[in-house]
Amino acid sequence: MQPFRIRGGVLGGLPGGGSGRMVLGLVKALKKRGISPLCVQAVVQDLNPTAVDMAYINLTLWGVPTKAIWGDTIRLEEREVY
């Protein structure tokens, strides 16, 4: 995943978000470079509602502003958004 810069931070998106571990890897790498997790906005989406819950909890515990979507990325369906 290649993050792209937005005004004042970094936006990372992951269509098959799972538990959010890849986004956390990005956050940890940015933190080593002196960028705060508050400067990252994560958007994760998954078909599995348990994975969406895990991603939301994992990322918010790290202080990352997160939008977690339970839905189908390919069909552009959103069942629930946290």
C-alpha contacts under 8 A as a table, 3 or more apart, distances in Angstrom:
res1	aa1	res2	aa2	distance
1	M	12	G	7.72
1	M	13	G	7.95
1	M	14	L	7.65
2	Q	12	G	7.71
3	P	10	V	6.42
3	P	11	L	6.08
3	P	12	G	5.20
3	P	13	G	7.86
4	F	10	V	5.92
4	F	11	L	5.99
4	F	12	G	7.15
5	R	8	G	7.80
5	R	9	G	5.95
5	R	10	V	4.59
5	R	11	L	6.37
6	I	9	G	5.36
6	I	10	V	5.54
6	I	11	L	6.50
7	R	10	V	7.97
8	G	39	C	6.69
9	G	39	C	4.37
9	G	40	V	5.64
9	G	41	Q	7.76
10	V	39	C	6.11
10	V	40	V	4.70
10	V	41	Q	6.41
11	L	40	V	5.67
11	L	41	Q	4.90
11	L	42	A	6.13
11	L	43	V	7.98
12	G	23	V	7.17
12	G	40	V	7.19
12	G	41	Q	6.28
12	G	42	A	5.03
12	G	43	V	6.44
13	G	42	A	5.80
13	G	43	V	4.72
13	G	44	V	5.88
14	L	17	G	5.15
14	L	23	V	7.61
14	L	43	V	6.39
14	L	44	V	4.94
14	L	45	Q	6.59
15	P	44	V	5.88
15	P	45	Q	4.99
15	P	46	D	6.63
15	P	73	T	6.11
16	G	44	V	7.01
16	G	45	Q	5.73
16	G	46	D	5.14
16	G	47	L	7.91
16	G	73	T	7.80
17	G	20	G	5.48
17	G	22	M	7.85
17	G	44	V	4.75
17	G	45	Q	5.17
17	G	46	D	5.49
17	G	51	A	7.61
17	G	52	V	7.33
17	G	55	A	7.10
18	G	21	R	7.49
18	G	44	V	7.94
18	G	45	Q	7.71
18	G	46	D	6.17
18	G	48	N	7.85
18	G	51	A	5.00
18	G	52	V	6.62
18	G	54	M	7.78
18	G	55	A	6.55
19	S	51	A	5.02
19	S	52	V	6.60
19	S	53	D	7.75
19	S	54	M	4.97
19	S	55	A	4.16
19	S	56	Y	7.91
19	S	58	N	7.28
20	G	23	V	5.37
20	G	24	L	6.22
20	G	44	V	7.27
20	G	54	M	7.28
20	G	55	A	4.35
20	G	56	Y	7.57
20	G	58	N	6.70
20	G	59	L	6.75
21	R	24	L	4.92
21	R	25	G	6.16
21	R	55	A	7.66
22	M	25	G	4.97
22	M	26	L	6.46
23	V	26	L	5.03
23	V	27	V	6.24
23	V	42	A	7.19
23	V	59	L	7.93
24	L	27	V	4.87
24	L	28	K	6.04
24	L	59	L	6.80
25	G	28	K	5.14
25	G	29	A	6.18
26	L	29	A	5.16
26	L	30	L	6.17
27	V	30	L	5.13
27	V	31	K	6.00
27	V	37	P	6.08
27	V	40	V	7.36
28	K	31	K	4.96
28	K	32	K	6.34
29	A	32	K	5.26
29	A	33	R	6.73
30	L	33	R	5.07
30	L	34	G	6.49
30	L	35	I	5.25
30	L	36	S	7.38
30	L	37	P	7.83
31	K	34	G	4.99
31	K	35	I	4.86
31	K	36	S	5.75
31	K	37	P	6.82
32	K	35	I	7.33
35	I	39	C	6.82
36	S	39	C	5.47
36	S	40	V	7.44
37	P	40	V	5.34
37	P	62	W	7.16
37	P	63	G	5.90
37	P	64	V	5.18
38	L	41	Q	7.47
38	L	63	G	6.22
38	L	64	V	5.53
38	L	65	P	6.55
39	C	64	V	7.88
40	V	64	V	6.17
40	V	65	P	6.79
41	Q	64	V	6.35
41	Q	65	P	5.07
41	Q	66	T	5.91
41	Q	67	K	7.97
42	A	64	V	6.92
42	A	65	P	6.30
42	A	66	T	4.76
42	A	67	K	6.24
43	V	66	T	5.90
43	V	67	K	4.79
43	V	68	A	5.90
43	V	69	I	7.66
44	V	52	V	7.59
44	V	55	A	7.45
44	V	66	T	7.74
44	V	67	K	6.46
44	V	68	A	4.98
44	V	69	I	6.16
45	Q	52	V	6.79
45	Q	68	A	5.84
45	Q	69	I	4.52
45	Q	70	W	5.79
45	Q	71	G	6.46
45	Q	72	D	7.62
45	Q	73	T	6.96
46	D	49	P	7.17
46	D	51	A	6.81
46	D	52	V	6.03
46	D	69	I	6.60
46	D	70	W	5.41
46	D	71	G	5.82
46	D	72	D	6.66
46	D	73	T	7.40
47	L	52	V	7.95
47	L	70	W	5.80
47	L	71	G	5.07
47	L	72	D	5.60
48	N	51	A	5.32
48	N	52	V	6.44
48	N	70	W	6.84
48	N	71	G	7.92
49	P	52	V	5.00
49	P	53	D	6.25
49	P	70	W	5.72
50	T	53	D	5.10
50	T	54	M	6.21
51	A	54	M	4.99
51	A	55	A	6.09
52	V	55	A	5.13
52	V	56	Y	6.16
52	V	68	A	6.03
52	V	69	I	6.61
52	V	70	W	6.01
53	D	56	Y	5.19
53	D	57	I	6.18
53	D	68	A	7.75
54	M	57	I	5.19
54	M	58	N	5.92
55	A	58	N	5.14
55	A	59	L	5.97
55	A	68	A	7.10
56	Y	59	L	5.44
56	Y	60	T	5.99
56	Y	66	T	6.56
56	Y	67	K	7.43
56	Y	68	A	5.82
56	Y	82	Y	7.52
57	I	60	T	5.34
57	I	61	L	5.99
58	N	61	L	5.37
58	N	62	W	6.57
59	L	62	W	5.17
59	L	63	G	6.49
59	L	64	V	5.33
59	L	65	P	7.50
59	L	66	T	6.64
60	T	63	G	4.84
60	T	64	V	5.18
60	T	65	P	6.44
60	T	66	T	6.59
61	L	64	V	7.47
67	K	81	V	6.97
67	K	82	Y	5.76
68	A	81	V	5.81
68	A	82	Y	5.11
69	I	78	E	6.53
69	I	79	R	7.50
69	I	80	E	5.92
69	I	81	V	4.50
69	I	82	Y	6.34
70	W	78	E	6.03
70	W	79	R	5.54
70	W	80	E	5.18
70	W	81	V	6.28
71	G	76	L	7.55
71	G	77	E	5.25
71	G	78	E	4.32
71	G	79	R	5.19
71	G	80	E	7.04
72	D	75	R	5.51
72	D	76	L	5.78
72	D	77	E	5.01
72	D	78	E	6.56
73	T	76	L	4.98
73	T	77	E	6.57
74	I	77	E	7.86
78	E	81	V	7.15
